[in-house]
């Protein structure tokens, strides 16, 4: 067995994303999720489709990336999947604030 692994992102039937890693072929892993093989997040959100995958030469790197992505907002995940690194950079600069929310230090909003 090789040292590497895939990072993969599934789009669930409810529109949410599931992020995982596998050494298994992606087609097999997606089929396992769709068969309900795994008792977890995707079992009640089937069918799922593969939205993104990336090969890592070391499984530890794939797992590290998985853990990082799971903490990201939906917008950052979608920018990452599109390969839109400029947008990803902008979203990262905003931090965890929702784009439509003002930072706590902001004054009254001018709605006019």
N, CA, C and O atoms as a GROMACS GRO file, in nm:
protein
  448
    1UNK      N    1   0.084  -0.118   0.000
    1UNK     CA    2   0.000   0.000   0.000
    1UNK      C    3   0.089   0.124   0.000
    1UNK      O    4   0.194   0.127   0.064
    2UNK      N    5   0.045   0.224  -0.072
    2UNK     CA    6   0.124   0.346  -0.081
    2UNK      C    7   0.112   0.428   0.047
    2UNK      O    8   0.024   0.404   0.130
    3UNK      N    9   0.200   0.523   0.062
    3UNK     CA   10   0.201   0.611   0.178
    3UNK      C   11   0.096   0.721   0.168
    3UNK      O   12   0.056   0.779   0.269
    4UNK      N   13   0.051   0.749   0.047
    4UNK     CA   14  -0.036   0.863   0.024
    4UNK      C   15  -0.183   0.837   0.048
    4UNK      O   16  -0.225   0.727   0.082
    5UNK      N   17  -0.261   0.945   0.028
    5UNK     CA   18  -0.405   0.936   0.047
    5UNK      C   19  -0.472   1.052  -0.027
    5UNK      O   20  -0.408   1.152  -0.060
    6UNK      N   21  -0.601   1.035  -0.050
    6UNK     CA   22  -0.683   1.141  -0.107
    6UNK      C   23  -0.751   1.220   0.004
    6UNK      O   24  -0.797   1.163   0.104
    7UNK      N   25  -0.756   1.349  -0.014
    7UNK     CA   26  -0.849   1.434   0.058
    7UNK      C   27  -0.968   1.444  -0.036
    7UNK      O   28  -0.951   1.464  -0.156
    8UNK      N   29  -1.089   1.430   0.017
    8UNK     CA   30  -1.205   1.443  -0.070
    8UNK      C   31  -1.315   1.522  -0.001
    8UNK      O   32  -1.327   1.523   0.122
    9UNK      N   33  -1.395   1.588  -0.084
    9UNK     CA   34  -1.510   1.664  -0.034
    9UNK      C   35  -1.632   1.612  -0.109
    9UNK      O   36  -1.636   1.610  -0.232
   10UNK      N   37  -1.732   1.571  -0.032
   10UNK     CA   38  -1.858   1.524  -0.089
   10UNK      C   39  -1.964   1.631  -0.072
   10UNK      O   40  -1.970   1.699   0.030
   11UNK      N   41  -2.048   1.645  -0.174
   11UNK     CA   42  -2.166   1.731  -0.163
   11UNK      C   43  -2.281   1.638  -0.128
   11UNK      O   44  -2.311   1.544  -0.202
   12UNK      N   45  -2.344   1.664  -0.016
   12UNK     CA   46  -2.453   1.580   0.032
   12UNK      C   47  -2.586   1.625  -0.029
   12UNK      O   48  -2.597   1.735  -0.083
   13UNK      N   49  -2.686   1.539  -0.019
   13UNK     CA   50  -2.818   1.569  -0.076
   13UNK      C   51  -2.879   1.696  -0.017
   13UNK      O   52  -2.957   1.764  -0.085
   14UNK      N   53  -2.846   1.730   0.108
   14UNK     CA   54  -2.900   1.850   0.170
   14UNK      C   55  -2.817   1.975   0.138
   14UNK      O   56  -2.845   2.084   0.190
   15UNK      N   57  -2.716   1.960   0.052
   15UNK     CA   58  -2.633   2.074   0.011
   15UNK      C   59  -2.511   2.097   0.100
   15UNK      O   60  -2.427   2.181   0.068
   16UNK      N   61  -2.501   2.024   0.209
   16UNK     CA   62  -2.385   2.039   0.297
   16UNK      C   63  -2.266   1.964   0.239
   16UNK      O   64  -2.279   1.889   0.142
   17UNK      N   65  -2.151   1.986   0.298
   17UNK     CA   66  -2.027   1.921   0.253
   17UNK      C   67  -1.975   1.827   0.362
   17UNK      O   68  -1.988   1.853   0.482
   18UNK      N   69  -1.917   1.719   0.316
   18UNK     CA   70  -1.847   1.626   0.405
   18UNK      C   71  -1.703   1.619   0.357
   18UNK      O   72  -1.679   1.604   0.237
   19UNK      N   73  -1.608   1.629   0.448
   19UNK     CA   74  -1.467   1.625   0.413
   19UNK      C   75  -1.405   1.502   0.478
   19UNK      O   76  -1.424   1.478   0.596
   20UNK      N   77  -1.330   1.426   0.399
   20UNK     CA   78  -1.266   1.307   0.451
   20UNK      C   79  -1.136   1.278   0.380
   20UNK      O   80  -1.098   1.347   0.285
   21UNK      N   81  -1.068   1.174   0.427
   21UNK     CA   82  -0.946   1.125   0.362
   21UNK      C   83  -0.960   0.976   0.344
   21UNK      O   84  -1.030   0.908   0.419
   22UNK      N   85  -0.892   0.924   0.242
   22UNK     CA   86  -0.896   0.781   0.216
   22UNK      C   87  -0.775   0.738   0.136
   22UNK      O   88  -0.720   0.813   0.056
   23UNK      N   89  -0.735   0.615   0.160
   23UNK     CA   90  -0.633   0.551   0.075
   23UNK      C   91  -0.701   0.467  -0.032
   23UNK      O   92  -0.637   0.420  -0.126
   24UNK      N   93  -0.831   0.448  -0.017
   24UNK     CA   94  -0.912   0.372  -0.111
   24UNK      C   95  -0.933   0.453  -0.239
   24UNK      O   96  -0.925   0.576  -0.237
   25UNK      N   97  -0.959   0.385  -0.349
   25UNK     CA   98  -0.995   0.455  -0.473
   25UNK      C   99  -1.120   0.540  -0.447
   25UNK      O  100  -1.210   0.497  -0.375
   26UNK      N  101  -1.124   0.658  -0.504
   26UNK     CA  102  -1.234   0.751  -0.476
   26UNK      C  103  -1.371   0.696  -0.515
   26UNK      O  104  -1.468   0.715  -0.442
   27UNK      N  105  -1.378   0.627  -0.628
   27UNK     CA  106  -1.507   0.572  -0.672
   27UNK      C  107  -1.561   0.474  -0.569
   27UNK      O  108  -1.681   0.471  -0.542
   28UNK      N  109  -1.472   0.394  -0.512
   28UNK     CA  110  -1.512   0.297  -0.409
   28UNK      C  111  -1.558   0.370  -0.284
   28UNK      O  112  -1.660   0.335  -0.225
   29UNK      N  113  -1.483   0.473  -0.242
   29UNK     CA  114  -1.520   0.546  -0.121
   29UNK      C  115  -1.654   0.616  -0.136
   29UNK      O  116  -1.736   0.612  -0.044
   30UNK      N  117  -1.679   0.680  -0.250
   30UNK     CA  118  -1.807   0.746  -0.272
   30UNK      C  119  -1.920   0.643  -0.269
   30UNK      O  120  -2.025   0.668  -0.210
   31UNK      N  121  -1.898   0.528  -0.333
   31UNK     CA  122  -1.998   0.421  -0.332
   31UNK      C  123  -2.025   0.372  -0.190
   31UNK      O  124  -2.139   0.343  -0.154
   32UNK      N  125  -1.920   0.364  -0.108
   32UNK     CA  126  -1.939   0.323   0.032
   32UNK      C  127  -2.026   0.424   0.107
   32UNK      O  128  -2.114   0.385   0.184
   33UNK      N  129  -2.000   0.551   0.085
   33UNK     CA  130  -2.083   0.654   0.149
   33UNK      C  131  -2.228   0.642   0.102
   33UNK      O  132  -2.320   0.649   0.183
   34UNK      N  133  -2.248   0.624  -0.029
   34UNK     CA  134  -2.383   0.615  -0.083
   34UNK      C  135  -2.456   0.487  -0.040
   34UNK      O  136  -2.579   0.484  -0.035
   35UNK      N  137  -2.382   0.383  -0.009
   35UNK     CA  138  -2.442   0.258   0.039
   35UNK      C  139  -2.475   0.265   0.188
   35UNK      O  140  -2.539   0.174   0.241
   36UNK      N  141  -2.433   0.370   0.254
   36UNK     CA  142  -2.458   0.383   0.397
   36UNK      C  143  -2.364   0.298   0.481
   36UNK      O  144  -2.395   0.265   0.596
   37UNK      N  145  -2.248   0.263   0.424
   37UNK     CA  146  -2.150   0.179   0.493
   37UNK      C  147  -2.101   0.243   0.622
   37UNK      O  148  -2.074   0.175   0.720
   38UNK      N  149  -2.090   0.375   0.621
   38UNK     CA  150  -2.037   0.446   0.736
   38UNK      C  151  -2.151   0.506   0.817
   38UNK      O  152  -2.230   0.585   0.766
   39UNK      N  153  -2.158   0.470   0.944
   39UNK     CA  154  -2.257   0.529   1.034
   39UNK      C  155  -2.204   0.664   1.077
   39UNK      O  156  -2.120   0.672   1.167
   40UNK      N  157  -2.251   0.767   1.015
   40UNK     CA  158  -2.201   0.899   1.048
   40UNK      C  159  -2.273   1.005   0.968
   40UNK      O  160  -2.389   0.988   0.931
   41UNK      N  161  -2.204   1.112   0.943
   41UNK     CA  162  -2.262   1.232   0.883
   41UNK      C  163  -2.335   1.205   0.752
   41UNK      O  164  -2.447   1.253   0.732
   42UNK      N  165  -2.274   1.130   0.661
   42UNK     CA  166  -2.333   1.114   0.528
   42UNK      C  167  -2.447   1.014   0.522
   42UNK      O  168  -2.525   1.016   0.427
   43UNK      N  169  -2.459   0.928   0.620
   43UNK     CA  170  -2.560   0.821   0.613
   43UNK      C  171  -2.701   0.877   0.597
   43UNK      O  172  -2.782   0.821   0.523
   44UNK      N  173  -2.732   0.986   0.666
   44UNK     CA  174  -2.866   1.044   0.657
   44UNK      C  175  -2.874   1.156   0.553
   44UNK      O  176  -2.976   1.224   0.543
   45UNK      N  177  -2.767   1.175   0.476
   45UNK     CA  178  -2.763   1.284   0.378
   45UNK      C  179  -2.733   1.233   0.238
   45UNK      O  180  -2.672   1.303   0.157
   46UNK      N  181  -2.775   1.112   0.209
   46UNK     CA  182  -2.750   1.052   0.078
   46UNK      C  183  -2.859   1.091  -0.021
   46UNK      O  184  -2.971   1.123   0.020
   47UNK      N  185  -2.827   1.090  -0.150
   47UNK     CA  186  -2.698   1.052  -0.207
   47UNK      C  187  -2.595   1.164  -0.196
   47UNK      O  188  -2.628   1.281  -0.180
   48UNK      N  189  -2.469   1.123  -0.206
   48UNK     CA  190  -2.358   1.218  -0.206
   48UNK      C  191  -2.288   1.212  -0.341
   48UNK      O  192  -2.292   1.109  -0.410
   49UNK      N  193  -2.226   1.321  -0.378
   49UNK     CA  194  -2.147   1.325  -0.502
   49UNK      C  195  -2.010   1.383  -0.468
   49UNK      O  196  -1.995   1.466  -0.378
   50UNK      N  197  -1.911   1.340  -0.542
   50UNK     CA  198  -1.775   1.390  -0.523
   50UNK      C  199  -1.766   1.531  -0.579
   50UNK      O  200  -1.790   1.553  -0.698
   51UNK      N  201  -1.732   1.626  -0.494
   51UNK     CA  202  -1.721   1.766  -0.534
   51UNK      C  203  -1.576   1.806  -0.558
   51UNK      O  204  -1.548   1.895  -0.639
   52UNK      N  205  -1.482   1.740  -0.488
   52UNK     CA  206  -1.342   1.778  -0.496
   52UNK      C  207  -1.257   1.664  -0.444
   52UNK      O  208  -1.297   1.590  -0.354
   53UNK      N  209  -1.138   1.650  -0.502
   53UNK     CA  210  -1.040   1.556  -0.447
   53UNK      C  211  -0.900   1.606  -0.478
   53UNK      O  212  -0.876   1.675  -0.577
   54UNK      N  213  -0.808   1.568  -0.392
   54UNK     CA  214  -0.667   1.602  -0.411
   54UNK      C  215  -0.583   1.490  -0.352
   54UNK      O  216  -0.609   1.444  -0.241
   55UNK      N  217  -0.483   1.447  -0.426
   55UNK     CA  218  -0.391   1.343  -0.380
   55UNK      C  219  -0.278   1.405  -0.300
   55UNK      O  220  -0.223   1.508  -0.338
   56UNK      N  221  -0.243   1.342  -0.190
   56UNK     CA  222  -0.128   1.381  -0.109
   56UNK      C  223  -0.033   1.262  -0.102
   56UNK      O  224  -0.076   1.149  -0.084
   57UNK      N  225   0.094   1.288  -0.116
   57UNK     CA  226   0.193   1.180  -0.112
   57UNK      C  227   0.205   1.118   0.027
   57UNK      O  228   0.247   1.004   0.041
   58UNK      N  229   0.168   1.195   0.128
   58UNK     CA  230   0.173   1.144   0.266
   58UNK      C  231   0.035   1.157   0.329
   58UNK      O  232  -0.026   1.264   0.324
   59UNK      N  233  -0.014   1.049   0.388
   59UNK     CA  234  -0.147   1.053   0.449
   59UNK      C  235  -0.154   1.157   0.560
   59UNK      O  236  -0.259   1.217   0.583
   60UNK      N  237  -0.044   1.178   0.629
   60UNK     CA  238  -0.045   1.278   0.736
   60UNK      C  239  -0.074   1.418   0.682
   60UNK      O  240  -0.138   1.498   0.750
   61UNK      N  241  -0.027   1.447   0.562
   61UNK     CA  242  -0.056   1.577   0.499
   61UNK      C  243  -0.203   1.587   0.462
   61UNK      O  244  -0.264   1.693   0.478
   62UNK      N  245  -0.261   1.477   0.412
   62UNK     CA  246  -0.404   1.476   0.378
   62UNK      C  247  -0.489   1.498   0.502
   62UNK      O  248  -0.586   1.575   0.498
   63UNK      N  249  -0.454   1.432   0.611
   63UNK     CA  250  -0.528   1.446   0.736
   63UNK      C  251  -0.516   1.588   0.791
   63UNK      O  252  -0.613   1.644   0.840
   64UNK      N  253  -0.397   1.645   0.783
   64UNK     CA  254  -0.376   1.783   0.828
   64UNK      C  255  -0.464   1.880   0.749
   64UNK      O  256  -0.525   1.970   0.807
   65UNK      N  257  -0.470   1.862   0.619
   65UNK     CA  258  -0.552   1.948   0.534
   65UNK      C  259  -0.701   1.927   0.567
   65UNK      O  260  -0.777   2.024   0.573
   66UNK      N  261  -0.742   1.803   0.588
   66UNK     CA  262  -0.881   1.773   0.624
   66UNK      C  263  -0.920   1.848   0.751
   66UNK      O  264  -1.026   1.912   0.756
   67UNK      N  265  -0.838   1.840   0.853
   67UNK     CA  266  -0.868   1.907   0.980
   67UNK      C  267  -0.879   2.058   0.964
   67UNK      O  268  -0.964   2.122   1.026
   68UNK      N  269  -0.792   2.115   0.881
   68UNK     CA  270  -0.795   2.258   0.856
   68UNK      C  271  -0.924   2.297   0.784
   68UNK      O  272  -0.992   2.392   0.823
   69UNK      N  273  -0.957   2.224   0.677
   69UNK     CA  274  -1.076   2.257   0.597
   69UNK      C  275  -1.205   2.244   0.677
   69UNK      O  276  -1.299   2.321   0.655
   70UNK      N  277  -1.212   2.149   0.767
   70UNK     CA  278  -1.334   2.129   0.846
   70UNK      C  279  -1.366   2.250   0.933
   70UNK      O  280  -1.481   2.269   0.972
   71UNK      N  281  -1.268   2.332   0.962
   71UNK     CA  282  -1.289   2.452   1.044
   71UNK      C  283  -1.329   2.573   0.960
   71UNK      O  284  -1.370   2.675   1.015
   72UNK      N  285  -1.319   2.562   0.829
   72UNK     CA  286  -1.345   2.675   0.740
   72UNK      C  287  -1.493   2.696   0.718
   72UNK      O  288  -1.574   2.606   0.735
   73UNK      N  289  -1.527   2.819   0.680
   73UNK     CA  290  -1.664   2.852   0.641
   73UNK      C  291  -1.697   2.785   0.508
   73UNK      O  292  -1.609   2.741   0.435
   74UNK      N  293  -1.824   2.779   0.480
   74UNK     CA  294  -1.870   2.724   0.352
   74UNK      C  295  -1.809   2.802   0.235
   74UNK      O  296  -1.765   2.743   0.136
   75UNK      N  297  -1.808   2.935   0.247
   75UNK     CA  298  -1.753   3.020   0.139
   75UNK      C  299  -1.606   2.988   0.113
   75UNK      O  300  -1.564   2.980  -0.002
   76UNK      N  301  -1.528   2.969   0.219
   76UNK     CA  302  -1.386   2.936   0.201
   76UNK      C  303  -1.371   2.798   0.138
   76UNK      O  304  -1.285   2.779   0.052
   77UNK      N  305  -1.452   2.701   0.181
   77UNK     CA  306  -1.446   2.567   0.122
   77UNK      C  307  -1.477   2.573  -0.028
   77UNK      O  308  -1.410   2.509  -0.108
   78UNK      N  309  -1.579   2.650  -0.064
   78UNK     CA  310  -1.617   2.660  -0.205
   78UNK      C  311  -1.511   2.730  -0.287
   78UNK      O  312  -1.486   2.690  -0.401
   79UNK      N  313  -1.449   2.834  -0.234
   79UNK     CA  314  -1.339   2.902  -0.304
   79UNK      C  315  -1.222   2.806  -0.323
   79UNK      O  316  -1.160   2.802  -0.430
   80UNK      N  317  -1.192   2.728  -0.220
   80UNK     CA  318  -1.085   2.628  -0.228
   80UNK      C  319  -1.113   2.526  -0.338
   80UNK      O  320  -1.026   2.494  -0.418
   81UNK      N  321  -1.237   2.475  -0.342
   81UNK     CA  322  -1.273   2.375  -0.442
   81UNK      C  323  -1.264   2.431  -0.584
   81UNK      O  324  -1.228   2.360  -0.678
   82UNK      N  325  -1.298   2.560  -0.599
   82UNK     CA  326  -1.289   2.624  -0.731
   82UNK      C  327  -1.146   2.657  -0.770
   82UNK      O  328  -1.118   2.685  -0.886
   83UNK      N  329  -1.056   2.653  -0.672
   83UNK     CA  330  -0.919   2.695  -0.698
   83UNK      C  331  -0.908   2.846  -0.705
   83UNK      O  332  -0.814   2.899  -0.764
   84UNK      N  333  -1.003   2.916  -0.645
   84UNK     CA  334  -1.007   3.062  -0.645
   84UNK      C  335  -0.928   3.113  -0.525
   84UNK      O  336  -0.985   3.150  -0.422
   85UNK      N  337  -0.796   3.115  -0.538
   85UNK     CA  338  -0.711   3.148  -0.427
   85UNK      C  339  -0.714   3.297  -0.393
   85UNK      O  340  -0.684   3.334  -0.279
   86UNK      N  341  -0.748   3.382  -0.489
   86UNK     CA  342  -0.764   3.524  -0.458
   86UNK      C  343  -0.883   3.543  -0.365
   86UNK      O  344  -0.873   3.616  -0.265
   87UNK      N  345  -0.994   3.478  -0.395
   87UNK     CA  346  -1.113   3.486  -0.309
   87UNK      C  347  -1.084   3.422  -0.173
   87UNK      O  348  -1.126   3.475  -0.070
   88UNK      N  349  -1.015   3.311  -0.173
   88UNK     CA  350  -0.979   3.243  -0.049
   88UNK      C  351  -0.896   3.336   0.040
   88UNK      O  352  -0.916   3.342   0.161
   89UNK      N  353  -0.803   3.407  -0.021
   89UNK     CA  354  -0.720   3.502   0.052
   89UNK      C  355  -0.805   3.615   0.111
   89UNK      O  356  -0.785   3.653   0.227
   90UNK      N  357  -0.900   3.667   0.032
   90UNK     CA  358  -0.988   3.773   0.082
   90UNK      C  359  -1.074   3.723   0.197
   90UNK      O  360  -1.090   3.793   0.297
   91UNK      N  361  -1.128   3.603   0.185
   91UNK     CA  362  -1.211   3.548   0.292
   91UNK      C  363  -1.128   3.524   0.418
   91UNK      O  364  -1.177   3.544   0.529
   92UNK      N  365  -1.005   3.483   0.401
   92UNK     CA  366  -0.917   3.460   0.515
   92UNK      C  367  -0.887   3.592   0.587
   92UNK      O  368  -0.877   3.594   0.710
   93UNK      N  369  -0.873   3.700   0.512
   93UNK     CA  370  -0.846   3.831   0.573
   93UNK      C  371  -0.965   3.877   0.657
   93UNK      O  372  -0.948   3.948   0.756
   94UNK      N  373  -1.084   3.838   0.617
   94UNK     CA  374  -1.205   3.876   0.690
   94UNK      C  375  -1.218   3.800   0.821
   94UNK      O  376  -1.294   3.840   0.910
   95UNK      N  377  -1.146   3.692   0.833
   95UNK     CA  378  -1.156   3.610   0.954
   95UNK      C  379  -1.284   3.531   0.954
   95UNK      O  380  -1.334   3.491   0.849
   96UNK      N  381  -1.336   3.508   1.071
   96UNK     CA  382  -1.456   3.426   1.082
   96UNK      C  383  -1.584   3.508   1.077
   96UNK      O  384  -1.693   3.454   1.093
   97UNK      N  385  -1.571   3.639   1.054
   97UNK     CA  386  -1.689   3.724   1.048
   97UNK      C  387  -1.770   3.693   0.924
   97UNK      O  388  -1.715   3.671   0.816
   98UNK      N  389  -1.899   3.692   0.940
   98UNK     CA  390  -1.989   3.674   0.826
   98UNK      C  391  -1.977   3.799   0.740
   98UNK      O  392  -1.971   3.910   0.794
   99UNK      N  393  -1.973   3.786   0.605
   99UNK     CA  394  -1.950   3.902   0.519
   99UNK      C  395  -2.052   4.014   0.539
   99UNK      O  396  -2.018   4.130   0.516
  100UNK      N  397  -2.174   3.983   0.580
  100UNK     CA  398  -2.275   4.088   0.593
  100UNK      C  399  -2.279   4.147   0.733
  100UNK      O  400  -2.355   4.241   0.758
  101UNK      N  401  -2.199   4.094   0.824
  101UNK     CA  402  -2.198   4.145   0.962
  101UNK      C  403  -2.086   4.245   0.980
  101UNK      O  404  -1.978   4.231   0.924
  102UNK      N  405  -2.114   4.347   1.061
  102UNK     CA  406  -2.012   4.446   1.092
  102UNK      C  407  -1.924   4.393   1.204
  102UNK      O  408  -1.970   4.318   1.289
  103UNK      N  409  -1.798   4.431   1.203
  103UNK     CA  410  -1.714   4.397   1.318
  103UNK      C  411  -1.769   4.466   1.442
  103UNK      O  412  -1.832   4.571   1.429
  104UNK      N  413  -1.746   4.412   1.561
  104UNK     CA  414  -1.801   4.471   1.684
  104UNK      C  415  -1.760   4.615   1.704
  104UNK      O  416  -1.834   4.690   1.767
  105UNK      N  417  -1.647   4.658   1.653
  105UNK     CA  418  -1.600   4.796   1.675
  105UNK      C  419  -1.658   4.895   1.576
  105UNK      O  420  -1.634   5.015   1.589
  106UNK      N  421  -1.734   4.848   1.479
  106UNK     CA  422  -1.789   4.937   1.377
  106UNK      C  423  -1.899   5.025   1.435
  106UNK      O  424  -1.975   4.984   1.522
  107UNK      N  425  -1.907   5.146   1.385
  107UNK     CA  426  -2.011   5.238   1.428
  107UNK      C  427  -2.142   5.207   1.358
  107UNK      O  428  -2.154   5.104   1.293
  108UNK      N  429  -2.240   5.296   1.372
  108UNK     CA  430  -2.369   5.274   1.308
  108UNK      C  431  -2.354   5.264   1.156
  108UNK      O  432  -2.271   5.333   1.096
  109UNK      N  433  -2.434   5.179   1.098
  109UNK     CA  434  -2.430   5.159   0.952
  109UNK      C  435  -2.513   5.267   0.884
  109UNK      O  436  -2.625   5.296   0.927
  110UNK      N  437  -2.458   5.326   0.778
  110UNK     CA  438  -2.530   5.425   0.698
  110UNK      C  439  -2.609   5.349   0.592
  110UNK      O  440  -2.552   5.299   0.496
  111UNK      N  441  -2.738   5.342   0.610
  111UNK     CA  442  -2.824   5.264   0.520
  111UNK      C  443  -2.868   5.347   0.399
  111UNK      O  444  -2.931   5.293   0.309
  112UNK      N  445  -2.837   5.474   0.394
  112UNK     CA  446  -2.887   5.564   0.291
  112UNK      C  447  -2.821   5.559   0.164
  112UNK      O  448  -2.858   5.633   0.072
   0.00000   0.00000   0.00000
